Amino acid sequence: MIQINYLAFAIPLFLGFILLEYAWSRKRAKSVHQFAESIANLNVGIAERLTDLLTAGLFYWVFD
């Protein structure tokens, strides 16, 4: 049975909403986002996914 990773499909949607909110805030001249915080949050998300991948690989290696 195939498992669908819905998070992988949702990431472009999340990024699209982030860009939409950024464009809206620029149009309204409001400071909603700070670039450094956005990059830090993206890095945390990437690190979390890599940690999951490495943990799953380790468990596979141990139990194999």
mmCIF file as gemmi writes it, N, C-alpha and C atoms, coordinates in Angstrom:
data_model
loop_
_atom_site.group_PDB
_atom_site.id
_atom_site.type_symbol
_atom_site.label_atom_id
_atom_site.label_alt_id
_atom_site.label_comp_id
_atom_site.label_asym_id
_atom_site.label_entity_id
_atom_site.label_seq_id
_atom_site.pdbx_PDB_ins_code
_atom_site.Cartn_x
_atom_site.Cartn_y
_atom_site.Cartn_z
_atom_site.occupancy
_atom_site.B_iso_or_equiv
_atom_site.pdbx_formal_charge
_atom_site.auth_seq_id
_atom_site.auth_asym_id
_atom_site.pdbx_PDB_model_num
ATOM 1 N N . MET Axp A 1 ? 0.841 -1.183 0 1 0 ? 1 A 1
ATOM 2 C CA . MET Axp A 1 ? 0 0 0 1 0 ? 1 A 1
ATOM 3 C C . MET Axp A 1 ? 0.887 1.247 0 1 0 ? 1 A 1
ATOM 4 N N . ILE Axp A 2 ? 0.529 2.194 -0.799 1 0 ? 2 A 1
ATOM 5 C CA . ILE Axp A 2 ? 1.306 3.425 -0.932 1 0 ? 2 A 1
ATOM 6 C C . ILE Axp A 2 ? 0.841 4.433 0.105 1 0 ? 2 A 1
ATOM 7 N N . GLN Axp A 3 ? 1.81 5.004 0.833 1 0 ? 3 A 1
ATOM 8 C CA . GLN Axp A 3 ? 1.499 6.062 1.79 1 0 ? 3 A 1
ATOM 9 C C . GLN Axp A 3 ? 1.819 7.403 1.146 1 0 ? 3 A 1
ATOM 10 N N . ILE Axp A 4 ? 0.881 8.301 1.218 1 0 ? 4 A 1
ATOM 11 C CA . ILE Axp A 4 ? 1.068 9.628 0.645 1 0 ? 4 A 1
ATOM 12 C C . ILE Axp A 4 ? 1.539 10.566 1.738 1 0 ? 4 A 1
ATOM 13 N N . ASN Axp A 5 ? 2.622 11.261 1.458 1 0 ? 5 A 1
ATOM 14 C CA . ASN Axp A 5 ? 3.159 12.243 2.393 1 0 ? 5 A 1
ATOM 15 C C . ASN Axp A 5 ? 2.511 13.597 2.091 1 0 ? 5 A 1
ATOM 16 N N . TYR Axp A 6 ? 1.449 13.907 2.817 1 0 ? 6 A 1
ATOM 17 C CA . TYR Axp A 6 ? 0.705 15.135 2.559 1 0 ? 6 A 1
ATOM 18 C C . TYR Axp A 6 ? 1.524 16.378 2.861 1 0 ? 6 A 1
ATOM 19 N N . LEU Axp A 7 ? 2.462 16.285 3.779 1 0 ? 7 A 1
ATOM 20 C CA . LEU Axp A 7 ? 3.3 17.439 4.1 1 0 ? 7 A 1
ATOM 21 C C . LEU Axp A 7 ? 4.124 17.86 2.889 1 0 ? 7 A 1
ATOM 22 N N . ALA Axp A 8 ? 4.606 16.886 2.126 1 0 ? 8 A 1
ATOM 23 C CA . ALA Axp A 8 ? 5.389 17.206 0.933 1 0 ? 8 A 1
ATOM 24 C C . ALA Axp A 8 ? 4.552 17.973 -0.09 1 0 ? 8 A 1
ATOM 25 N N . PHE Axp A 9 ? 3.273 17.655 -0.181 1 0 ? 9 A 1
ATOM 26 C CA . PHE Axp A 9 ? 2.394 18.384 -1.092 1 0 ? 9 A 1
ATOM 27 C C . PHE Axp A 9 ? 2.005 19.749 -0.537 1 0 ? 9 A 1
ATOM 28 N N . ALA Axp A 10 ? 2.011 19.893 0.765 1 0 ? 10 A 1
ATOM 29 C CA . ALA Axp A 10 ? 1.577 21.14 1.389 1 0 ? 10 A 1
ATOM 30 C C . ALA Axp A 10 ? 2.671 22.2 1.415 1 0 ? 10 A 1
ATOM 31 N N . ILE Axp A 11 ? 3.933 21.8 1.327 1 0 ? 11 A 1
ATOM 32 C CA . ILE Axp A 11 ? 5.028 22.771 1.423 1 0 ? 11 A 1
ATOM 33 C C . ILE Axp A 11 ? 4.921 23.872 0.364 1 0 ? 11 A 1
ATOM 34 N N . PRO Axp A 12 ? 4.681 23.557 -0.917 1 0 ? 12 A 1
ATOM 35 C CA . PRO Axp A 12 ? 4.518 24.665 -1.876 1 0 ? 12 A 1
ATOM 36 C C . PRO Axp A 12 ? 3.343 25.58 -1.52 1 0 ? 12 A 1
ATOM 37 N N . LEU Axp A 13 ? 2.29 25.006 -0.967 1 0 ? 13 A 1
ATOM 38 C CA . LEU Axp A 13 ? 1.149 25.805 -0.541 1 0 ? 13 A 1
ATOM 39 C C . LEU Axp A 13 ? 1.544 26.742 0.604 1 0 ? 13 A 1
ATOM 40 N N . PHE Axp A 14 ? 2.297 26.221 1.571 1 0 ? 14 A 1
ATOM 41 C CA . PHE Axp A 14 ? 2.776 27.047 2.679 1 0 ? 14 A 1
ATOM 42 C C . PHE Axp A 14 ? 3.638 28.198 2.157 1 0 ? 14 A 1
ATOM 43 N N . LEU Axp A 15 ? 4.561 27.88 1.261 1 0 ? 15 A 1
ATOM 44 C CA . LEU Axp A 15 ? 5.433 28.92 0.714 1 0 ? 15 A 1
ATOM 45 C C . LEU Axp A 15 ? 4.633 29.954 -0.071 1 0 ? 15 A 1
ATOM 46 N N . GLY Axp A 16 ? 3.626 29.494 -0.787 1 0 ? 16 A 1
ATOM 47 C CA . GLY Axp A 16 ? 2.772 30.423 -1.52 1 0 ? 16 A 1
ATOM 48 C C . GLY Axp A 16 ? 2.037 31.375 -0.592 1 0 ? 16 A 1
ATOM 49 N N . PHE Axp A 17 ? 1.524 30.858 0.516 1 0 ? 17 A 1
ATOM 50 C CA . PHE Axp A 17 ? 0.849 31.715 1.482 1 0 ? 17 A 1
ATOM 51 C C . PHE Axp A 17 ? 1.821 32.684 2.151 1 0 ? 17 A 1
ATOM 52 N N . ILE Axp A 18 ? 3.032 32.246 2.388 1 0 ? 18 A 1
ATOM 53 C CA . ILE Axp A 18 ? 4.042 33.145 2.968 1 0 ? 18 A 1
ATOM 54 C C . ILE Axp A 18 ? 4.317 34.294 2.004 1 0 ? 18 A 1
ATOM 55 N N . LEU Axp A 19 ? 4.487 33.972 0.72 1 0 ? 19 A 1
ATOM 56 C CA . LEU Axp A 19 ? 4.751 35.015 -0.275 1 0 ? 19 A 1
ATOM 57 C C . LEU Axp A 19 ? 3.548 35.947 -0.43 1 0 ? 19 A 1
ATOM 58 N N . LEU Axp A 20 ? 2.346 35.385 -0.383 1 0 ? 20 A 1
ATOM 59 C CA . LEU Axp A 20 ? 1.139 36.195 -0.472 1 0 ? 20 A 1
ATOM 60 C C . LEU Axp A 20 ? 1.032 37.161 0.715 1 0 ? 20 A 1
ATOM 61 N N . GLU Axp A 21 ? 1.316 36.667 1.908 1 0 ? 21 A 1
ATOM 62 C CA . GLU Axp A 21 ? 1.273 37.52 3.091 1 0 ? 21 A 1
ATOM 63 C C . GLU Axp A 21 ? 2.355 38.598 3.03 1 0 ? 21 A 1
ATOM 64 N N . TYR Axp A 22 ? 3.529 38.227 2.515 1 0 ? 22 A 1
ATOM 65 C CA . TYR Axp A 22 ? 4.619 39.2 2.382 1 0 ? 22 A 1
ATOM 66 C C . TYR Axp A 22 ? 4.226 40.303 1.397 1 0 ? 22 A 1
ATOM 67 N N . ALA Axp A 23 ? 3.648 39.907 0.255 1 0 ? 23 A 1
ATOM 68 C CA . ALA Axp A 23 ? 3.237 40.897 -0.738 1 0 ? 23 A 1
ATOM 69 C C . ALA Axp A 23 ? 2.142 41.806 -0.176 1 0 ? 23 A 1
ATOM 70 N N . TRP Axp A 24 ? 1.205 41.214 0.555 1 0 ? 24 A 1
ATOM 71 C CA . TRP Axp A 24 ? 0.127 42.004 1.156 1 0 ? 24 A 1
ATOM 72 C C . TRP Axp A 24 ? 0.682 43.002 2.162 1 0 ? 24 A 1
ATOM 73 N N . SER Axp A 25 ? 1.627 42.57 2.988 1 0 ? 25 A 1
ATOM 74 C CA . SER Axp A 25 ? 2.199 43.464 3.997 1 0 ? 25 A 1
ATOM 75 C C . SER Axp A 25 ? 3.008 44.585 3.346 1 0 ? 25 A 1
ATOM 76 N N . ARG Axp A 26 ? 3.682 44.283 2.243 1 0 ? 26 A 1
ATOM 77 C CA . ARG Axp A 26 ? 4.438 45.342 1.54 1 0 ? 26 A 1
ATOM 78 C C . ARG Axp A 26 ? 3.479 46.355 0.924 1 0 ? 26 A 1
ATOM 79 N N . LYS Axp A 27 ? 2.36 45.87 0.38 1 0 ? 27 A 1
ATOM 80 C CA . LYS Axp A 27 ? 1.382 46.764 -0.225 1 0 ? 27 A 1
ATOM 81 C C . LYS Axp A 27 ? 0.768 47.688 0.829 1 0 ? 27 A 1
ATOM 82 N N . ARG Axp A 28 ? 0.54 47.162 2.023 1 0 ? 28 A 1
ATOM 83 C CA . ARG Axp A 28 ? -0.041 47.952 3.121 1 0 ? 28 A 1
ATOM 84 C C . ARG Axp A 28 ? 1.016 48.725 3.907 1 0 ? 28 A 1
ATOM 85 N N . ALA Axp A 29 ? 2.279 48.56 3.552 1 0 ? 29 A 1
ATOM 86 C CA . ALA Axp A 29 ? 3.407 49.225 4.221 1 0 ? 29 A 1
ATOM 87 C C . ALA Axp A 29 ? 3.474 48.87 5.706 1 0 ? 29 A 1
ATOM 88 N N . LYS Axp A 30 ? 3.242 47.577 5.999 1 0 ? 30 A 1
ATOM 89 C CA . LYS Axp A 30 ? 3.353 47.087 7.37 1 0 ? 30 A 1
ATOM 90 C C . LYS Axp A 30 ? 4.541 46.135 7.452 1 0 ? 30 A 1
ATOM 91 N N . SER Axp A 31 ? 5.247 46.19 8.551 1 0 ? 31 A 1
ATOM 92 C CA . SER Axp A 31 ? 6.396 45.314 8.759 1 0 ? 31 A 1
ATOM 93 C C . SER Axp A 31 ? 5.936 44.063 9.497 1 0 ? 31 A 1
ATOM 94 N N . VAL Axp A 32 ? 5.552 43.049 8.734 1 0 ? 32 A 1
ATOM 95 C CA . VAL Axp A 32 ? 5.054 41.803 9.314 1 0 ? 32 A 1
ATOM 96 C C . VAL Axp A 32 ? 6.174 40.776 9.415 1 0 ? 32 A 1
ATOM 97 N N . HIS Axp A 33 ? 6.967 40.695 8.375 1 0 ? 33 A 1
ATOM 98 C CA . HIS Axp A 33 ? 8.026 39.687 8.314 1 0 ? 33 A 1
ATOM 99 C C . HIS Axp A 33 ? 9.399 40.316 8.47 1 0 ? 33 A 1
ATOM 100 N N . GLN Axp A 34 ? 10.271 39.547 9.095 1 0 ? 34 A 1
ATOM 101 C CA . GLN Axp A 34 ? 11.676 39.898 9.106 1 0 ? 34 A 1
ATOM 102 C C . GLN Axp A 34 ? 12.403 38.766 8.403 1 0 ? 34 A 1
ATOM 103 N N . PHE Axp A 35 ? 13.198 39.13 7.42 1 0 ? 35 A 1
ATOM 104 C CA . PHE Axp A 35 ? 13.83 38.15 6.552 1 0 ? 35 A 1
ATOM 105 C C . PHE Axp A 35 ? 14.649 37.136 7.342 1 0 ? 35 A 1
ATOM 106 N N . ALA Axp A 36 ? 15.416 37.588 8.319 1 0 ? 36 A 1
ATOM 107 C CA . ALA Axp A 36 ? 16.266 36.69 9.1 1 0 ? 36 A 1
ATOM 108 C C . ALA Axp A 36 ? 15.436 35.643 9.846 1 0 ? 36 A 1
ATOM 109 N N . GLU Axp A 37 ? 14.305 36.055 10.396 1 0 ? 37 A 1
ATOM 110 C CA . GLU Axp A 37 ? 13.441 35.099 11.101 1 0 ? 37 A 1
ATOM 111 C C . GLU Axp A 37 ? 12.843 34.076 10.147 1 0 ? 37 A 1
ATOM 112 N N . SER Axp A 38 ? 12.461 34.517 8.967 1 0 ? 38 A 1
ATOM 113 C CA . SER Axp A 38 ? 11.905 33.588 7.978 1 0 ? 38 A 1
ATOM 114 C C . SER Axp A 38 ? 12.931 32.543 7.565 1 0 ? 38 A 1
ATOM 115 N N . ILE Axp A 39 ? 14.149 32.968 7.322 1 0 ? 39 A 1
ATOM 116 C CA . ILE Axp A 39 ? 15.217 32.03 6.934 1 0 ? 39 A 1
ATOM 117 C C . ILE Axp A 39 ? 15.508 31.075 8.091 1 0 ? 39 A 1
ATOM 118 N N . ALA Axp A 40 ? 15.537 31.582 9.31 1 0 ? 40 A 1
ATOM 119 C CA . ALA Axp A 40 ? 15.787 30.724 10.47 1 0 ? 40 A 1
ATOM 120 C C . ALA Axp A 40 ? 14.693 29.667 10.61 1 0 ? 40 A 1
ATOM 121 N N . ASN Axp A 41 ? 13.437 30.058 10.422 1 0 ? 41 A 1
ATOM 122 C CA . ASN Axp A 41 ? 12.338 29.094 10.519 1 0 ? 41 A 1
ATOM 123 C C . ASN Axp A 41 ? 12.423 28.037 9.424 1 0 ? 41 A 1
ATOM 124 N N . LEU Axp A 42 ? 12.765 28.441 8.212 1 0 ? 42 A 1
ATOM 125 C CA . LEU Axp A 42 ? 12.931 27.466 7.132 1 0 ? 42 A 1
ATOM 126 C C . LEU Axp A 42 ? 14.071 26.499 7.432 1 0 ? 42 A 1
ATOM 127 N N . ASN Axp A 43 ? 15.158 27.015 7.986 1 0 ? 43 A 1
ATOM 128 C CA . ASN Axp A 43 ? 16.295 26.151 8.338 1 0 ? 43 A 1
ATOM 129 C C . ASN Axp A 43 ? 15.916 25.153 9.43 1 0 ? 43 A 1
ATOM 130 N N . VAL Axp A 44 ? 15.135 25.583 10.388 1 0 ? 44 A 1
ATOM 131 C CA . VAL Axp A 44 ? 14.684 24.667 11.444 1 0 ? 44 A 1
ATOM 132 C C . VAL Axp A 44 ? 13.823 23.562 10.847 1 0 ? 44 A 1
ATOM 133 N N . GLY Axp A 45 ? 12.944 23.913 9.927 1 0 ? 45 A 1
ATOM 134 C CA . GLY Axp A 45 ? 12.103 22.918 9.275 1 0 ? 45 A 1
ATOM 135 C C . GLY Axp A 45 ? 12.917 21.917 8.473 1 0 ? 45 A 1
ATOM 136 N N . ILE Axp A 46 ? 13.911 22.396 7.737 1 0 ? 46 A 1
ATOM 137 C CA . ILE Axp A 46 ? 14.777 21.511 6.956 1 0 ? 46 A 1
ATOM 138 C C . ILE Axp A 46 ? 15.573 20.606 7.885 1 0 ? 46 A 1
ATOM 139 N N . ALA Axp A 47 ? 16.112 21.161 8.958 1 0 ? 47 A 1
ATOM 140 C CA . ALA Axp A 47 ? 16.888 20.354 9.907 1 0 ? 47 A 1
ATOM 141 C C . ALA Axp A 47 ? 16.009 19.278 10.543 1 0 ? 47 A 1
ATOM 142 N N . GLU Axp A 48 ? 14.765 19.608 10.846 1 0 ? 48 A 1
ATOM 143 C CA . GLU Axp A 48 ? 13.855 18.628 11.441 1 0 ? 48 A 1
ATOM 144 C C . GLU Axp A 48 ? 13.586 17.479 10.48 1 0 ? 48 A 1
ATOM 145 N N . ARG Axp A 49 ? 13.384 17.786 9.207 1 0 ? 49 A 1
ATOM 146 C CA . ARG Axp A 49 ? 13.146 16.735 8.214 1 0 ? 49 A 1
ATOM 147 C C . ARG Axp A 49 ? 14.39 15.863 8.028 1 0 ? 49 A 1
ATOM 148 N N . LEU Axp A 50 ? 15.571 16.475 8.019 1 0 ? 50 A 1
ATOM 149 C CA . LEU Axp A 50 ? 16.812 15.699 7.888 1 0 ? 50 A 1
ATOM 150 C C . LEU Axp A 50 ? 17.033 14.803 9.101 1 0 ? 50 A 1
ATOM 151 N N . THR Axp A 51 ? 16.704 15.306 10.287 1 0 ? 51 A 1
ATOM 152 C CA . THR Axp A 51 ? 16.82 14.499 11.499 1 0 ? 51 A 1
ATOM 153 C C . THR Axp A 51 ? 15.893 13.295 11.432 1 0 ? 51 A 1
ATOM 154 N N . ASP Axp A 52 ? 14.663 13.508 10.946 1 0 ? 52 A 1
ATOM 155 C CA . ASP Axp A 52 ? 13.729 12.389 10.775 1 0 ? 52 A 1
ATOM 156 C C . ASP Axp A 52 ? 14.288 11.354 9.799 1 0 ? 52 A 1
ATOM 157 N N . LEU Axp A 53 ? 14.876 11.826 8.717 1 0 ? 53 A 1
ATOM 158 C CA . LEU Axp A 53 ? 15.436 10.923 7.718 1 0 ? 53 A 1
ATOM 159 C C . LEU Axp A 53 ? 16.589 10.105 8.305 1 0 ? 53 A 1
ATOM 160 N N . LEU Axp A 54 ? 17.475 10.765 9.019 1 0 ? 54 A 1
ATOM 161 C CA . LEU Axp A 54 ? 18.614 10.064 9.615 1 0 ? 54 A 1
ATOM 162 C C . LEU Axp A 54 ? 18.166 9.096 10.702 1 0 ? 54 A 1
ATOM 163 N N . THR Axp A 55 ? 17.184 9.482 11.488 1 0 ? 55 A 1
ATOM 164 C CA . THR Axp A 55 ? 16.67 8.592 12.529 1 0 ? 55 A 1
ATOM 165 C C . THR Axp A 55 ? 16.02 7.358 11.912 1 0 ? 55 A 1
ATOM 166 N N . ALA Axp A 56 ? 15.226 7.559 10.882 1 0 ? 56 A 1
ATOM 167 C CA . ALA Axp A 56 ? 14.593 6.411 10.211 1 0 ? 56 A 1
ATOM 168 C C . ALA Axp A 56 ? 15.645 5.498 9.598 1 0 ? 56 A 1
ATOM 169 N N . GLY Axp A 57 ? 16.668 6.077 8.996 1 0 ? 57 A 1
ATOM 170 C CA . GLY Axp A 57 ? 17.751 5.279 8.417 1 0 ? 57 A 1
ATOM 171 C C . GLY Axp A 57 ? 18.504 4.491 9.482 1 0 ? 57 A 1
ATOM 172 N N . LEU Axp A 58 ? 18.736 5.111 10.624 1 0 ? 58 A 1
ATOM 173 C CA . LEU Axp A 58 ? 19.426 4.425 11.72 1 0 ? 58 A 1
ATOM 174 C C . LEU Axp A 58 ? 18.606 3.257 12.235 1 0 ? 58 A 1
ATOM 175 N N . PHE Axp A 59 ? 17.302 3.481 12.433 1 0 ? 59 A 1
ATOM 176 C CA . PHE Axp A 59 ? 16.447 2.389 12.901 1 0 ? 59 A 1
ATOM 177 C C . PHE Axp A 59 ? 16.396 1.244 11.887 1 0 ? 59 A 1
ATOM 178 N N . TYR Axp A 60 ? 16.342 1.598 10.606 1 0 ? 60 A 1
ATOM 179 C CA . TYR Axp A 60 ? 16.326 0.562 9.583 1 0 ? 60 A 1
ATOM 180 C C . TYR Axp A 60 ? 17.616 -0.249 9.657 1 0 ? 60 A 1
ATOM 181 N N . TRP Axp A 61 ? 18.756 0.431 9.798 1 0 ? 61 A 1
ATOM 182 C CA . TRP Axp A 61 ? 20.048 -0.246 9.851 1 0 ? 61 A 1
ATOM 183 C C . TRP Axp A 61 ? 20.13 -1.14 11.103 1 0 ? 61 A 1
ATOM 184 N N . VAL Axp A 62 ? 19.655 -0.647 12.24 1 0 ? 62 A 1
ATOM 185 C CA . VAL Axp A 62 ? 19.722 -1.412 13.485 1 0 ? 62 A 1
ATOM 186 C C . VAL Axp A 62 ? 18.844 -2.637 13.397 1 0 ? 62 A 1
ATOM 187 N N . PHE Axp A 63 ? 17.625 -2.496 12.93 1 0 ? 63 A 1
ATOM 188 C CA . PHE Axp A 63 ? 16.7 -3.618 12.911 1 0 ? 63 A 1
ATOM 189 C C . PHE Axp A 63 ? 16.921 -4.566 11.74 1 0 ? 63 A 1
ATOM 190 N N . ASP Axp A 64 ? 17.678 -4.137 10.757 1 0 ? 64 A 1
ATOM 191 C CA . ASP Axp A 64 ? 17.98 -5.014 9.627 1 0 ? 64 A 1
ATOM 192 C C . ASP Axp A 64 ? 19.047 -5.995 10.072 1 0 ? 64 A 1
